[in-house]
């Protein structure tokens, strides 16, 4: 439960609280998470754990506790928000960026962290320690390798693919777009009927319901930037569902936005009951 609750709290802070100063009382967090059937005990224990890990910081006002985002959380959430709401759409220039590394076995933890960041940035694994991207990611790569302290272990090149496979065959080899297509299809089949129902039955909505619907929508969709390489349209397979899923997400999100935001504002404006963590 703790891991799931932490993930949900990140979604709550990222989609609602980041734009409101990034701080909320424990009572407000418990009420909002209660809409998602998360118990007060789970919220309190997870907040304490996130504080110990350096994701949140606590502030005491009388008998009331408030939790706010720390800088590393803000950076993580802002980066994720950029990928969700403003993904790159620039056309492909026909060239590949090739990254190779040689990291000693005794530093395999750094190797794992580098691989995780490469996947996040949209790189695909071509062959063992060789990764490729159709986009110019030099600045992003440099920031990562400097932060990890492995600059001397990494090289990046720019090249044109001459032969023997086609570019689409290269894509098939480096990214599992078939599995991603299935995930997008499931997302669409789950949320499209709900979206159409709300359009047809607007009087069936309540602010709490809209908050819950929007929260679940964002929480599910926010996982896609971690696995979708955001390839240029020229390299996508025929019938690609990523754009359809993105359009549905944006339309459904916009439909729920005003009432969901009003619900959160109402909860945050309440005078917190005396409680501590």
C-alpha positions as CSV (number, residue, x, y, z in Angstrom):
1,X,0.0,0.0,0.0
2,X,2.8,2.4,0.9
3,X,4.3,2.4,-2.6
4,X,0.9,2.8,-4.3
5,X,0.0,5.6,-1.9
6,X,3.3,7.4,-2.6
7,X,2.7,7.2,-6.3
8,X,-0.8,8.6,-5.8
9,X,0.6,11.4,-3.7
10,X,3.1,12.3,-6.4
11,X,0.2,12.6,-8.8
12,X,-1.8,14.8,-6.4
13,X,1.2,17.1,-5.8
14,X,2.1,17.2,-9.5
15,X,-1.3,17.8,-11.0
16,X,-2.9,20.0,-8.3
17,X,-0.6,21.2,-5.5
18,X,2.5,22.2,-7.5
19,X,0.7,25.1,-9.0
20,X,-0.7,26.1,-5.6
21,X,2.7,26.5,-3.8
22,X,3.3,22.8,-3.4
23,X,2.1,22.6,0.2
24,X,-1.0,21.2,1.9
25,X,-2.1,20.3,5.4
26,X,-2.3,16.6,6.4
27,X,-6.0,17.0,6.9
28,X,-6.5,18.3,3.3
29,X,-4.3,15.5,1.9
30,X,-6.3,12.9,3.9
31,X,-9.6,14.2,2.6
32,X,-8.4,14.3,-1.0
33,X,-6.9,10.9,-0.9
34,X,-10.0,9.6,0.8
35,X,-11.8,10.1,-2.5
36,X,-9.5,7.5,-3.8
37,X,-10.2,5.1,-0.9
38,X,-6.8,5.6,0.7
39,X,-7.0,5.4,4.5
40,X,-5.8,8.2,6.8
41,X,-3.3,5.8,8.3
42,X,-1.8,5.1,4.9
43,X,-1.6,8.8,4.0
44,X,0.1,9.7,7.3
45,X,2.7,6.8,7.2
46,X,3.5,7.6,3.5
47,X,3.9,11.3,4.1
48,X,6.4,10.5,6.9
49,X,8.2,8.1,4.7
50,X,8.4,10.6,1.8
51,X,9.8,13.1,4.2
52,X,12.5,10.8,5.4
53,X,13.4,10.1,1.8
54,X,13.8,13.8,1.0
55,X,10.8,14.1,-1.3
56,X,8.7,16.3,1.1
57,X,9.4,18.5,4.0
58,X,7.2,19.0,7.0
59,X,6.2,22.2,8.7
60,X,4.4,22.4,12.0
61,X,1.8,25.2,12.8
62,X,0.4,24.6,16.2
63,X,-0.9,21.1,16.2
64,X,-1.3,21.0,12.5
65,X,1.3,19.5,10.0
66,X,1.9,20.7,6.5
67,X,3.9,18.9,3.8
68,X,5.5,20.7,0.9
69,X,7.7,19.7,-2.1
70,X,11.4,19.7,-1.8
71,X,13.6,20.8,-4.8
72,X,14.2,17.3,-6.2
73,X,10.5,16.6,-6.2
74,X,9.7,19.8,-8.0
75,X,12.3,19.0,-10.7
76,X,10.9,15.5,-11.1
77,X,7.3,16.7,-11.3
78,X,8.1,19.6,-13.7
79,X,10.0,17.3,-16.0
80,X,7.1,14.8,-16.0
81,X,4.5,17.5,-16.6
82,X,6.5,18.8,-19.6
83,X,6.5,15.3,-21.1
84,X,2.8,14.8,-20.5
85,X,1.4,18.1,-21.6
86,X,4.1,19.4,-24.0
87,X,5.9,16.5,-25.7
88,X,8.3,17.3,-28.5
89,X,6.7,17.4,-32.0
90,X,9.6,18.5,-34.2
91,X,10.0,16.5,-37.4
92,X,12.8,14.0,-37.9
93,X,16.0,15.3,-39.6
94,X,16.8,11.8,-40.9
95,X,19.8,11.3,-38.6
96,X,20.4,9.1,-35.6
97,X,22.2,9.9,-32.4
98,X,24.3,7.0,-31.1
99,X,25.3,6.8,-27.4
100,X,27.9,4.2,-26.2
101,X,29.2,3.7,-22.7
102,X,31.8,1.6,-20.8
103,X,31.1,1.7,-17.1
104,X,33.0,-0.7,-14.8
105,X,31.2,-3.5,-13.1
106,X,32.0,-2.0,-9.7
107,X,29.8,1.0,-10.7
108,X,26.9,-1.0,-12.1
109,X,24.5,1.0,-10.0
110,X,25.5,4.1,-12.1
111,X,25.1,2.0,-15.2
112,X,21.5,1.1,-14.1
113,X,20.7,4.7,-13.4
114,X,22.0,5.8,-16.8
115,X,19.9,3.2,-18.5
116,X,16.8,4.4,-16.7
117,X,17.5,7.9,-17.8
118,X,18.1,6.9,-21.4
119,X,14.8,5.1,-21.5
120,X,13.1,8.2,-20.0
121,X,14.8,10.4,-22.7
122,X,13.5,8.1,-25.5
123,X,16.6,6.2,-26.4
124,X,16.3,2.7,-27.6
125,X,18.8,-0.2,-27.0
126,X,20.4,-1.1,-30.3
127,X,23.1,-3.5,-29.1
128,X,24.3,-4.2,-25.6
129,X,25.8,-0.8,-24.5
130,X,24.8,1.0,-27.7
131,X,21.7,3.3,-27.5
132,X,20.1,5.4,-30.3
133,X,17.7,8.3,-30.6
134,X,16.3,10.1,-33.6
135,X,16.4,13.3,-31.7
136,X,19.3,15.6,-30.7
137,X,19.6,14.9,-27.0
138,X,23.1,16.2,-26.4
139,X,22.2,18.7,-23.7
140,X,20.0,16.3,-21.8
141,X,22.6,13.5,-22.0
142,X,25.3,15.9,-20.8
143,X,23.2,16.9,-17.8
144,X,22.7,13.3,-16.8
145,X,26.3,12.1,-17.2
146,X,27.6,15.1,-15.3
147,X,25.1,14.5,-12.5
148,X,26.1,10.8,-12.3
149,X,29.8,11.7,-12.6
150,X,30.4,9.4,-15.6
151,X,31.4,11.8,-18.3
152,X,34.6,9.9,-19.1
153,X,32.6,6.7,-19.6
154,X,30.2,8.0,-22.3
155,X,30.4,9.1,-25.9
156,X,27.7,10.3,-28.2
157,X,27.8,10.4,-32.1
158,X,25.5,11.7,-34.9
159,X,25.2,9.5,-37.9
160,X,23.1,8.7,-41.0
161,X,21.8,5.1,-41.5
162,X,23.1,3.9,-44.8
163,X,22.2,0.2,-44.9
164,X,21.1,-2.7,-44.5
165,X,17.8,-2.4,-42.6
166,X,15.2,0.2,-43.1
167,X,14.7,2.9,-40.5
168,X,11.4,1.3,-39.5
169,X,13.1,-2.0,-39.0
170,X,15.6,-0.3,-36.7
171,X,12.7,1.1,-34.7
172,X,11.1,-2.3,-34.4
173,X,14.4,-3.7,-33.1
174,X,15.0,-0.9,-30.5
175,X,11.5,-0.2,-29.2
176,X,8.6,-2.5,-28.4
177,X,5.9,-0.3,-29.9
178,X,3.5,-3.2,-30.3
179,X,3.2,-3.6,-26.5
180,X,2.9,0.2,-26.2
181,X,0.1,0.2,-28.8
182,X,-1.8,-2.4,-26.7
183,X,-1.5,-0.2,-23.6
184,X,-2.8,2.8,-25.6
185,X,-5.7,0.7,-26.9
186,X,-6.6,-0.3,-23.3
187,X,-6.4,3.3,-22.2
188,X,-8.8,4.4,-25.0
189,X,-11.2,1.5,-24.4
190,X,-11.4,2.3,-20.7
191,X,-11.8,6.1,-20.8
192,X,-13.5,6.8,-24.1
193,X,-16.9,5.4,-22.9
194,X,-16.6,7.5,-19.7
195,X,-15.8,10.6,-21.6
196,X,-18.8,10.1,-23.9
197,X,-21.1,9.4,-21.0
198,X,-20.2,12.6,-19.2
199,X,-20.7,14.6,-22.5
200,X,-24.1,13.1,-22.8
201,X,-25.1,13.3,-19.1
202,X,-23.6,16.5,-17.7
203,X,-26.0,16.6,-14.8
204,X,-24.7,13.3,-13.5
205,X,-21.5,15.0,-12.4
206,X,-20.4,16.2,-9.0
207,X,-17.2,18.0,-8.1
208,X,-15.9,15.0,-6.1
209,X,-16.7,12.6,-8.9
210,X,-14.9,14.9,-11.4
211,X,-11.8,15.1,-9.1
212,X,-11.7,11.3,-8.8
213,X,-12.2,10.8,-12.6
214,X,-9.5,13.3,-13.5
215,X,-7.1,12.0,-10.9
216,X,-7.4,8.5,-12.2
217,X,-7.1,9.7,-15.8
218,X,-3.9,11.6,-15.1
219,X,-2.5,8.9,-12.8
220,X,-2.8,6.3,-15.5
221,X,-1.7,8.5,-18.4
222,X,1.4,9.8,-16.6
223,X,3.0,6.4,-16.9
224,X,3.2,6.6,-20.7
225,X,6.1,9.2,-20.9
226,X,8.2,6.7,-19.0
227,X,7.8,4.0,-21.8
228,X,6.9,6.0,-24.9
229,X,10.0,7.1,-26.7
230,X,8.0,10.0,-28.3
231,X,9.4,9.1,-31.8
232,X,8.9,11.6,-34.7
233,X,5.9,10.8,-36.7
234,X,8.0,9.7,-39.7
235,X,9.1,6.7,-37.6
236,X,5.8,5.6,-36.1
237,X,4.0,2.5,-37.4
238,X,0.8,2.6,-39.4
239,X,-2.3,3.0,-37.2
240,X,-0.3,4.4,-34.3
241,X,-2.7,5.0,-31.3
242,X,-0.5,7.3,-29.2
243,X,-1.9,10.5,-30.8
244,X,-5.5,9.3,-30.3
245,X,-4.8,8.5,-26.7
246,X,-3.2,11.9,-26.2
247,X,-6.2,13.7,-27.8
248,X,-8.6,11.7,-25.6
249,X,-6.6,12.5,-22.5
250,X,-6.5,16.2,-23.3
251,X,-10.2,16.5,-24.1
252,X,-11.3,14.5,-21.1
253,X,-8.9,16.3,-18.8
254,X,-10.2,19.7,-20.0
255,X,-13.8,18.6,-19.6
256,X,-13.2,17.7,-15.9
257,X,-10.7,20.5,-15.1
258,X,-12.9,23.3,-13.8
259,X,-15.0,21.3,-11.4
260,X,-12.1,19.1,-10.2
261,X,-10.0,22.2,-9.6
262,X,-12.9,23.9,-7.7
263,X,-13.2,20.8,-5.5
264,X,-9.5,20.8,-4.6
265,X,-9.6,24.5,-3.9
266,X,-12.6,24.0,-1.6
267,X,-10.8,21.3,0.4
268,X,-7.5,23.3,0.7
269,X,-9.4,26.4,1.9
270,X,-10.9,24.6,4.9
271,X,-9.5,25.3,8.3
272,X,-7.5,22.2,9.2
273,X,-8.6,20.2,12.1
274,X,-6.0,19.8,14.8
275,X,-4.0,16.8,13.9
276,X,-0.4,15.7,13.8
277,X,1.6,13.0,12.0
